[in-house]
Amino acid sequence: MNNILQVHSSDNIIVALTELKKGERVALKGQEIEIQSAVPQKHKFAKIDLKKGEKLIMYGVEVGELLQDVKAGTWIRKSMVQHSTGSFGEKTKDYHWTAPDINKWKDLSFEGYHRKDGQVGVRNYWLVIPMVFCENRNLMVMKDAFIRGLGYAQPDVYLQQVNSLTRAYQSGADTQALEDITFDIKKKDAPTERVFDHVDGIKFLLHEGGCGCTREDSNRLCALLAGYCVNANVAGISILSLGCQNAQVSILKKELKKRNPDFDKPLLIFEQQKWAKEYKMLSQAIKETFIGLAEINKLKRAPAPLNKLTIGVKCGGSDGFSGISANPAVGHCADLIVALGGKIVLAEYPELCGVEQELIDRSITKEVGAKFAKLMKNYTAVAKAGGGDFSMNPSPGNIKDGLITDAIKSAGAARKGGTSPVVDALPYPESAVKPGLHLLCTPGNDVEATTGMAAAGCTIQLFTTGLGTPTGNPVSAMVKISTNTVLSKRMSDIIDLNAGTIITGEKTVEEVGEKILDYVIGLASGKYDTKAMKLGQDDFIPWKQATSL
């Protein structure tokens, strides 16, 4: 295993793959560098002597500006650097892409659920949606009844633990005796047998929007919910509406028509203000939804070509290895899927900061590049109007693990999108309809981004993490890929695949990328569920861009 890495030949900062000690000498392409002070694993040090005001280069792009002189071998810390990125404009050159070899997969298929609009789902879900937060209690009543009654509930080990403590307390145990009680995490109640063999779940989109906000935000919420209804993993929908809210059912129906003029999935609508009693409405909603579940249970999996895959790529809880292990491995998988005719969606515009010109030049036309540039500039303006900017994106965890500027984080994050041409730039929450790589405008916020990608049509999402992030999605299967082996072992309950073998030199980026694709095909066929799915992690947060009223 090497102890240092120069990611791009033009980089003037180098990655420490292992902790480097003060006075240690490291070799880089004939150059010997003396480490000036201890450099933590995942952090960067200067390749050469650098002056105050000089630009730091990593991944071949500008990622910051020095605030002081540094010697070669100096650990580059956040206090030494200020935010700085290169400018961007219109598309300046043609882009020629060499697609990877897909012979191994070109004749393969996956077993999916074929929808009448031509899409193919990897799961078969029924969706329950509140049009406004006023219906959240009704939603939770239905959720509790259906999840437990139909056998979709997770074994409630925590309820078992509370029951154990309660029995001990009621038997007279004092606080010390309660402290001494231990739990057997392997002991779980037997799960209730599922009623519907071919329905993978009934999902509930709890949210806090729909009214008391600007019309722009309520309309955007309707568009987001329409994206979920159209998602190929969804077979039917129940709508809970109060009646007087901003987010009207009529707006949702218009958004459905935009995405699919022939939308014909079961759409059951229950408007509370038209009912005399809440009990009667919920009873009818439960009955009709159960009948709908029985109908979609008749659907069966059938072979589908891999070009029917729509995959989102995302990172969260990133570390200094994200951009050199898991992200490029996901990027190689993304290139394979594009070469096979599928769709890739790359989100998180604050984490594309500094690589805009590269993505613009990769766009298939000047118009696509200009569309992306406009979305980036508009987002930047909105952030500044709210008192922030993209330089504030790295979290304390990111910084602690070596991502000391937004541009360093972004240049590594962008590698999840691979190297294929950009076919479209999508405003939130538009749908991806063309084969190829799409850039979807979302925040860097993990759940707001993954929520938006599911609305864009992603049936599976590849989520890389270096620190560990327990994020999931109600309708889009979330695959967690660790950037380092230590994390994959420590948090094995949430990690599906390990890309840390790239850091240790056991595997190449290409080998791990191919392993990810093989996993995706099995997942799409229903051969297994991801850890997030097994844990019931159904995170859903609409991006609210305007203010409340």
C-alpha positions in Angstrom: 0.0 0.0 0.0 1.3 3.5 -1.0 1.3 6.1 1.8 0.7 9.1 -0.5 -1.3 9.9 -3.6 -1.2 12.7 -6.3 -4.6 12.5 -7.8 -3.9 14.6 -10.9 -0.5 15.3 -12.5 -1.0 19.1 -12.1 -1.9 18.9 -8.4 0.3 20.9 -5.9 -1.3 19.3 -2.8 -0.9 15.6 -2.1 -3.1 13.2 -0.1 -1.8 11.3 2.9 -3.1 7.7 2.6 -1.6 6.9 6.0 -0.6 9.2 8.9 2.7 10.8 8.1 5.2 11.8 10.9 7.2 14.9 11.2 10.6 14.5 9.5 9.4 11.5 7.5 10.6 11.5 3.8 8.2 10.5 1.1 8.9 9.9 -2.6 6.8 11.2 -5.5 7.9 10.6 -9.0 11.6 11.1 -8.3 11.0 14.0 -5.9 11.7 13.5 -2.2 9.6 15.5 0.2 10.3 16.0 3.9 7.1 16.2 6.1 7.3 19.4 8.1 4.7 18.4 10.7 2.6 15.3 11.3 -0.1 15.0 8.6 -3.2 13.0 9.6 -4.5 10.3 7.3 -6.8 11.6 4.6 -5.4 15.2 4.8 -3.2 17.0 2.3 0.3 18.5 2.3 2.1 20.8 -0.1 4.0 19.2 -2.9 6.3 22.2 -3.4 7.1 25.5 -1.6 4.0 27.8 -2.1 3.6 31.5 -1.6 0.7 33.4 0.1 -2.0 34.0 -2.6 -1.1 31.0 -4.7 -3.9 28.7 -5.8 -4.2 25.2 -4.5 -4.7 22.6 -7.2 -6.3 19.2 -6.6 -8.1 16.9 -9.1 -6.5 19.2 -11.6 -8.7 22.2 -10.6 -8.5 25.2 -8.3 -9.7 24.3 -4.8 -8.6 27.2 -2.6 -6.1 30.1 -2.1 -3.3 30.1 0.5 -3.3 32.7 3.2 0.3 32.2 4.1 3.6 30.9 2.7 4.2 27.2 3.2 7.1 24.8 2.6 6.9 21.5 0.7 5.7 18.8 3.1 3.5 21.2 5.2 0.1 20.0 6.3 -2.5 22.2 4.7 -5.1 23.1 7.4 -8.3 25.0 7.1 -6.8 28.1 8.8 -4.3 28.4 6.0 -6.8 28.5 3.1 -9.7 30.6 1.9 -12.5 29.7 -0.5 -11.5 30.1 -4.2 -12.5 28.4 -7.4 -12.0 29.0 -11.1 -14.6 30.9 -13.1 -16.9 29.3 -15.6 -18.8 30.4 -18.7 -20.1 28.8 -21.9 -19.0 25.5 -23.5 -15.6 26.1 -25.0 -14.7 22.7 -26.6 -16.0 19.5 -28.0 -16.0 16.5 -25.6 -15.1 13.0 -26.9 -16.0 10.2 -24.6 -14.6 6.7 -24.8 -17.2 4.4 -23.3 -16.0 1.5 -21.1 -16.2 -2.1 -22.3 -19.7 -3.5 -21.5 -19.4 -6.9 -23.2 -19.8 -8.6 -19.8 -23.3 -7.0 -19.2 -24.7 -6.1 -22.7 -26.8 -9.3 -22.9 -27.9 -9.3 -19.2 -31.3 -8.3 -17.9 -32.9 -7.7 -14.5 -36.3 -9.0 -13.2 -38.5 -5.9 -12.8 -42.0 -4.6 -12.7 -43.1 -3.3 -16.1 -45.3 -0.3 -16.0 -47.7 0.8 -18.8 -45.6 4.0 -19.5 -42.6 1.8 -20.5 -40.7 2.3 -17.2 -39.6 -0.7 -15.2 -39.6 -0.7 -11.4 -37.2 -2.6 -9.2 -39.7 -2.7 -6.4 -43.6 -2.7 -6.2 -44.8 -0.1 -3.7 -48.1 1.5 -2.8 -47.7 5.2 -1.8 -49.8 7.2 0.8 -49.3 11.0 0.4 -50.6 13.9 2.5 -51.1 17.0 0.5 -50.6 19.1 3.7 -49.2 18.7 7.1 -52.7 18.9 8.6 -53.2 15.3 7.4 -50.1 13.9 9.1 -52.0 12.4 12.0 -54.3 10.6 9.7 -51.3 9.4 7.7 -49.7 8.0 10.9 -52.9 6.3 11.8 -53.0 4.5 8.5 -49.3 3.8 8.6 -49.5 2.1 12.0 -52.5 0.0 10.9 -51.1 -1.1 7.5 -47.5 -1.6 8.5 -48.3 -3.9 11.4 -51.4 -5.4 9.9 -49.8 -6.4 6.6 -46.5 -7.7 8.0 -44.2 -4.9 6.9 -43.2 -3.8 10.5 -39.6 -4.3 11.6 -39.0 -6.6 14.6 -39.4 -4.0 17.4 -36.4 -4.9 19.5 -36.6 -1.5 21.2 -40.2 -2.1 22.4 -38.9 -5.4 23.7 -36.3 -3.6 25.7 -38.8 -1.1 27.1 -41.0 -4.0 28.1 -38.1 -5.7 29.9 -37.4 -2.5 31.8 -41.0 -2.0 32.6 -41.5 -5.5 34.0 -38.4 -5.1 36.2 -39.5 -1.7 37.5 -43.0 -3.0 38.3 -41.4 -5.9 40.1 -39.7 -3.4 42.4 -36.2 -3.1 40.8 -34.3 0.0 41.9 -32.3 2.2 39.6 -29.1 0.2 40.1 -30.9 -3.1 39.2 -32.3 -1.4 36.1 -28.8 -0.2 35.2 -27.6 -3.8 35.4 -30.2 -5.2 32.9 -28.6 -6.2 29.5 -30.3 -6.7 26.2 -29.8 -9.5 23.7 -29.8 -7.7 20.4 -30.1 -11.0 18.5 -33.3 -11.8 20.2 -36.2 -10.5 18.2 -39.9 -11.2 18.0 -40.9 -13.3 15.1 -42.1 -11.0 12.3 -45.7 -11.1 11.2 -46.1 -13.0 7.9 -46.7 -10.7 5.0 -50.1 -10.7 3.4 -49.1 -9.7 -0.1 -46.2 -11.6 -1.7 -45.7 -9.3 -4.6 -46.1 -5.9 -2.8 -42.7 -4.8 -1.4 -44.3 -2.3 0.9 -46.7 0.5 1.6 -44.9 3.8 2.0 -45.9 7.0 3.7 -44.5 10.5 2.8 -44.8 12.4 6.0 -43.9 16.1 5.5 -44.4 19.6 7.0 -45.5 21.5 3.8 -48.5 22.2 1.7 -49.8 25.4 3.3 -48.6 28.5 5.1 -45.9 28.9 2.5 -45.4 30.7 -0.8 -47.4 29.4 -3.8 -44.0 28.7 -5.4 -43.1 26.3 -2.6 -46.5 24.6 -2.5 -46.5 24.2 -6.3 -43.0 22.8 -6.1 -44.2 20.3 -3.5 -47.0 19.2 -5.8 -44.4 18.7 -8.5 -42.2 16.7 -6.2 -45.1 14.5 -5.1 -46.0 13.9 -8.8 -42.5 12.7 -9.4 -42.9 10.1 -6.7 -46.3 9.0 -8.2 -44.6 8.5 -11.6 -41.5 6.8 -10.2 -41.4 3.3 -11.7 -41.2 1.7 -8.2 -44.7 3.0 -7.4 -47.8 1.0 -8.5 -50.6 2.9 -6.8 -51.3 6.0 -4.6 -53.6 7.1 -1.9 -53.9 10.9 -1.4 -55.0 12.5 1.9 -56.1 16.1 1.4 -57.7 18.5 3.9 -59.2 20.6 1.1 -58.4 24.2 1.8 -54.5 24.0 1.6 -52.3 25.7 -1.0 -51.1 22.3 -2.4 -54.3 21.4 -4.2 -55.0 18.0 -5.7 -55.8 19.8 -9.0 -52.2 21.1 -9.1 -50.9 17.6 -8.4 -52.9 16.2 -11.3 -51.5 18.9 -13.6 -48.0 17.9 -12.6 -48.8 14.3 -13.2 -50.0 15.1 -16.7 -46.7 17.0 -17.4 -44.7 13.9 -16.5 -47.0 11.3 -18.1 -50.0 12.5 -20.2 -51.4 9.0 -20.0 -50.9 8.5 -16.3 -53.2 5.6 -15.3 -51.9 4.2 -12.0 -54.6 3.8 -9.3 -55.0 7.3 -7.6 -57.3 7.3 -4.6 -58.2 10.7 -3.2 -59.7 11.4 0.2 -60.5 15.0 1.1 -61.4 15.3 4.8 -63.5 18.5 4.6 -66.0 16.6 2.4 -66.5 14.0 5.1 -68.8 14.2 8.1 -66.5 12.3 10.4 -62.7 11.6 10.3 -63.4 8.0 11.3 -65.5 7.4 8.2 -62.9 8.9 5.8 -60.1 6.9 7.3 -62.2 3.7 7.3 -63.0 4.2 3.6 -59.3 5.1 2.8 -58.2 1.9 4.5 -60.7 -0.2 2.7 -60.0 1.2 -0.8 -56.2 1.2 -0.2 -56.3 -2.5 0.8 -58.3 -3.3 -2.3 -55.7 -1.4 -4.4 -52.9 -3.4 -2.7 -54.7 -6.7 -3.6 -54.8 -5.5 -7.2 -51.1 -4.6 -7.5 -50.2 -7.9 -5.8 -51.2 -9.5 -9.1 -48.2 -7.9 -10.8 -45.1 -10.1 -11.3 -41.5 -9.5 -12.2 -40.4 -10.0 -15.8 -37.0 -9.6 -17.6 -36.0 -6.1 -18.5 -32.9 -4.7 -20.3 -30.4 -2.8 -18.2 -31.2 0.4 -20.2 -34.3 0.6 -18.0 -32.3 1.4 -15.0 -32.4 5.0 -13.6 -29.7 5.4 -10.9 -29.0 8.3 -8.6 -25.5 9.0 -7.3 -25.0 10.8 -4.0 -22.4 11.2 -1.2 -22.9 12.1 2.5 -20.7 12.0 5.6 -17.8 12.4 3.2 -14.2 12.0 4.2 -10.8 12.6 2.6 -11.0 9.3 0.8 -14.4 9.9 -0.8 -13.0 11.4 -4.0 -10.3 8.7 -4.5 -12.2 5.5 -3.6 -16.0 5.2 -3.5 -16.9 8.2 -5.6 -14.7 7.3 -8.7 -15.8 3.6 -8.3 -19.5 4.8 -8.4 -18.5 7.0 -11.3 -17.1 3.9 -13.2 -20.4 2.1 -12.5 -22.3 5.2 -13.8 -20.3 5.1 -17.0 -21.1 1.4 -17.5 -24.8 2.1 -17.0 -24.7 5.0 -19.5 -22.9 2.8 -22.0 -25.7 0.3 -21.5 -28.3 2.9 -22.3 -29.4 3.7 -18.8 -29.9 7.0 -16.9 -27.7 8.5 -14.2 -28.7 11.4 -12.0 -26.0 13.4 -10.2 -27.4 16.0 -7.7 -26.0 18.4 -5.0 -25.1 21.6 -6.9 -23.2 23.1 -3.9 -20.9 20.1 -4.3 -20.2 20.8 -8.0 -18.7 24.1 -7.1 -15.3 24.5 -8.8 -15.9 21.9 -11.5 -18.6 23.8 -13.4 -16.5 24.5 -16.5 -15.5 20.8 -16.8 -19.2 19.8 -16.6 -20.2 22.6 -19.1 -17.6 21.4 -21.5 -18.9 17.8 -21.1 -22.4 18.9 -22.0 -23.7 17.5 -25.3 -24.7 21.0 -26.5 -24.1 24.6 -25.7 -27.7 24.9 -24.6 -27.3 22.1 -22.0 -24.1 23.7 -20.7 -25.8 27.1 -20.5 -28.8 25.6 -18.7 -26.5 24.1 -16.0 -24.6 27.4 -15.7 -27.8 29.3 -15.2 -29.1 26.9 -12.5 -25.7 27.2 -10.7 -25.7 31.0 -10.8 -29.4 31.2 -9.7 -28.7 28.8 -6.8 -25.7 30.9 -5.8 -27.8 34.0 -5.7 -30.5 32.4 -3.6 -27.8 31.2 -1.1 -26.3 34.7 -0.9 -29.7 36.3 -0.4 -30.2 33.9 2.6 -26.9 35.0 4.1 -24.8 32.0 3.0 -22.7 30.7 0.1 -21.3 27.4 -1.2 -18.1 27.9 0.8 -20.1 27.0 3.9 -21.0 23.5 2.6 -18.3 21.4 4.3 -19.5 20.1 7.7 -17.3 19.8 10.8 -17.0 16.1 10.1 -15.9 16.8 6.5 -13.3 19.3 7.7 -12.0 17.0 10.4 -11.4 14.3 7.8 -9.6 16.4 5.3 -12.2 18.2 3.2 -11.2 21.7 4.2 -12.7 23.6 1.3 -16.0 23.2 -0.6 -14.0 22.9 -3.8 -11.9 20.0 -2.5 -15.1 18.3 -1.5 -16.8 19.2 -4.8 -14.1 18.0 -7.1 -14.2 14.7 -5.3 -18.0 14.5 -5.2 -18.3 15.2 -8.9 -16.4 12.0 -9.7 -19.6 10.0 -8.8 -21.0 11.1 -12.2 -18.2 9.3 -14.1 -16.9 10.7 -17.3 -19.8 10.4 -19.8 -21.3 13.5 -21.5 -23.9 15.5 -19.7 -27.3 15.1 -21.5 -29.3 17.5 -19.4 -29.4 19.9 -16.4 -32.6 19.6 -14.4 -34.3 22.1 -12.2 -35.7 20.7 -9.0 -37.8 18.5 -9.1 -37.8 17.7 -12.8 -37.7 14.1 -14.1 -34.8 12.5 -16.0 -36.2 11.3 -19.4 -33.1 10.9 -21.6 -30.5 8.1 -21.6 -27.3 9.4 -20.1 -26.0 11.6 -17.3 -28.3 14.3 -15.8 -27.3 17.1 -13.4 -30.2 17.7 -11.0 -30.3 20.9 -9.0 -30.7 20.0 -5.3 -29.0 21.1 -2.1 -26.1 19.2 -0.6 -28.3 18.2 2.3 -28.4 14.4 2.2 -32.1 13.9 2.5 -33.3 16.9 0.5 -31.0 15.6 -2.4 -32.1 11.9 -2.2 -35.7 13.0 -1.9 -35.3 15.0 -5.1 -33.5 12.2 -7.0 -36.4 9.8 -6.3 -38.8 12.4 -7.7 -36.5 12.6 -10.8 -37.2 8.9 -11.4 -34.3 7.1 -9.7 -35.3 3.6 -8.7 -31.9 2.9 -7.0 -29.5 5.4 -5.5 -25.8 4.8 -4.8 -24.7 6.6 -1.7 -21.1 6.9 -0.7 -20.0 7.7 2.8 -16.7 8.0 4.7 -18.0 8.8 8.1 -21.3 6.8 8.1 -24.7 8.1 7.2 -27.9 6.1 8.0 -30.0 7.6 5.2 -32.7 5.9 3.1 -35.7 6.7 0.9 -39.3 5.5 0.8 -39.4 4.4 -2.8 -35.8 4.5 -4.1 -33.5 1.6 -2.9 -30.5 3.2 -1.2 -27.1 1.4 -1.5 -24.4 2.5 1.0 -20.8 2.3 -0.1 -18.0 3.0 2.4 -14.9 4.9 1.3 -12.7 3.0 3.8 -12.5 -0.4 5.3 -12.5 0.7 8.9 -16.0 2.3 8.4 -17.4 -0.8 6.6 -16.4 -2.9 9.6 -17.4 -0.5 12.4 -20.9 0.3 10.9 -21.6 -2.9 9.1 -25.3 -2.6 10.0 -25.7 0.3 7.5 -22.9 -0.4 4.9 -23.7 -2.6 1.9 -20.4 -2.4 -0.1 -16.8 -1.5 0.7 -14.6 0.6 -1.6 -11.8 0.9 1.0 -10.0 -1.9 -0.9 -9.0 0.8 -3.4 -7.1 2.7 -0.7 -5.3 -0.4 0.4 -4.4 -1.3 -3.1 -6.3 -4.6 -3.1 -8.7 -3.5 -5.8 -8.8 -1.0 -8.6 -11.4 1.7 -9.1 -12.7 -0.3 -12.1 -12.9 -3.5 -10.2 -15.0 -2.0 -7.5 -17.2 -0.1 -10.0 -17.9 -3.4 -11.7 -18.8 -5.0 -8.4 -21.2 -2.2 -7.7 -22.9 -2.8 -11.0 -23.3 -6.5 -10.3 -24.8 -5.7 -7.0 -27.2 -3.2 -8.6 -28.5 -5.9 -11.0 -29.2 -8.3 -8.2 -30.9 -5.6 -6.2 -33.0 -4.6 -9.1 -34.1 -8.2 -9.5 -35.3 -8.4 -5.9 -32.7 -10.9 -4.9 -31.9 -8.9 -1.7 -32.7 -5.7 0.0 -30.2 -3.0 1.1 -29.3 -2.4 4.8 -31.3 0.9 4.7 -34.4 -1.0 3.4 -34.1 -3.7 6.0 -33.9 -1.0 8.7 -36.9 0.8 7.4 -35.0 4.1 6.8 -37.6 6.0 4.7 -36.3 9.6 4.9 -38.3 12.3 3.0 -37.6 16.0 3.2 -38.9 18.3 0.4 -36.6 21.2 -0.4 -38.3 24.4 0.7 -36.6 27.2 -1.2 -38.8 30.2 -0.2 -39.9 31.6 3.2 -43.0 30.7 5.2 -45.9 33.1 5.2 
